[in-house]
Amino acid sequence: MSRLIALSSYANLQQELDQRKATGSVRSRRLLQSMQGAHIRVDGRDVLSFCSNDYLGLAAHPAIIAAVKRGADTSGAGSGASHLITGHHQYHQQLEQSLADFVRLPQALLFSTGYMANIGAVTALMGRDDAVFADKLNHASLNDAVVLSRAEFKRYPHQDMQALEKLLAASKARRKLVLVDAVFSMDGDIAPVPELLSLCEKYDAWLMLDDAHGFGVLGAEGRGVLQHFKVQSPRIIYMATLGKAAGVAGAFVAGENTLIEYLLQNARTYIYTTASPPFLSAGLLASLSIMAQESGRRERLLTLITSLRSGLSDCRWKLEDSPTPIQPLIVGSNEDALKASEQLLQRGILVPAIRPPTVPKGTARLRISLSAAHSLDDVSMLVDALREIC
Ligand SMILES: Cc1ncc(COP(=O)(O)O)c(C=O)c1O
């Protein structure tokens, strides 16, 4: 009997999978057979890649790899326990201090991933009597965090400050939190942080910024969105990930000492999980010092962004208005986006087609992601191929 029930459940799953296939929305994985970078080997083939979030080209940096190896030699392969038991290694501690200094906030708390940082922070701070105000294009991890927190979930149209103000003005919630991607992951545009902050001040709300795609990239010294806008406020809860521009893995939340101590006591994704291997923190310490010292990487990125945008300015498909390394080329239908991605691949260039539900219906796109590891010639190759295809 139970086997029969199991079989009928599988039939339902298969039906859903078939439906995905019919609508061109099946996702599949490519097999990476090299280090991450501009030129990679995937599925047995060498390609020029515009697919990673390795914006500064640090994922394969020899000094970071060496620091990871040295870190493993002195701290071992794994942490062996959660942070609050015996897993909190001196590398973690040093990294938290360096991250707080880097973003110029009083204190930071390290999480194993950005997904866990968002879930942990939002669920610790918000509950049933509270309300979260979120941009409709926020990352999935932020949306999941709000649902898990059981707070009232109020979403406003992308970047619409008037709509946000109306929602804030009407709210009677105990605690209010405005929650946004600082750089939108599928669009590349930057949240208007000064305007968001003044609304938060007016309506007594916190502002949580997910700077996954701005940390290391934005600001004169790569310190992220706060440096970009030159803003600081005790209302700000800053979160950034360490697997993108920083080239390794992990994430952190930074802000006032009381906030961080509260998260340490209450964030379940911090407390009830094994601490990340300390050698990752050793690698991240090396990564942070490269990010601080090598401003040339950010300058190269800006040159590449300008070159791509001017090369595609008269293309039938339009680039979103993005000043960041995320440069989405809107194609429209799922089929056309997949076809364009396939045609690029035939020319040895890898650019992912991003489709609903990750992006709104009818806005399937090629998500071109630039890295300081690219050369101007790499970008010219992409521009020529795209002009031919579109
Ligand atoms: C905006 C944003 N927030 C959070 C995350 C999750 O970070 P992580 O990959 O470290 O879990 C991502 C992507 O991965 C992201 O794009």
The ligand as a Tripos MOL2 file, in Angstrom:
@<TRIPOS>MOLECULE
LIG
   16    16     1     0     0
SMALL
NO_CHARGES

@<TRIPOS>ATOM
      1 C1         21.2170   39.2310   -3.7230 C.3       1 LIG1
      2 C2         21.6570   37.9020   -3.2060 C.ar      1 LIG1
      3 N1         21.5350   37.6450   -1.9000 N.ar      1 LIG1
      4 C3         21.9170   36.4720   -1.3780 C.ar      1 LIG1
      5 C4         22.4530   35.4820   -2.1730 C.ar      1 LIG1
      6 C5         22.8450   34.1800   -1.5340 C.3       1 LIG1
      7 O1         24.2010   34.1590   -1.2690 O.3       1 LIG1
      8 P1         24.9920   32.7920   -1.1680 P.3       1 LIG1
      9 O2         25.2410   32.3280   -2.5680 O.co2     1 LIG1
     10 O3         26.2370   33.1010   -0.4220 O.co2     1 LIG1
     11 O4         24.0940   31.8360   -0.4260 O.co2     1 LIG1
     12 C6         22.6090   35.7070   -3.5520 C.ar      1 LIG1
     13 C7         23.1830   34.7340   -4.4870 C.2       1 LIG1
     14 O5         23.6750   33.7240   -4.3220 O.2       1 LIG1
     15 C8         22.1930   36.9470   -4.0720 C.ar      1 LIG1
     16 O6         22.3170   37.2010   -5.3820 O.3       1 LIG1
@<TRIPOS>BOND
     1     1     2 1
     2     2     3 ar
     3     2    15 ar
     4     3     4 ar
     5     4     5 ar
     6     5     6 1
     7     5    12 ar
     8     6     7 1
     9     7     8 1
    10     8     9 2
    11     8    10 1
    12     8    11 1
    13    12    13 1
    14    12    15 ar
    15    13    14 2
    16    15    16 1
@<TRIPOS>SUBSTRUCTURE
     1 LIG1         1 GROUP 0 **** ****
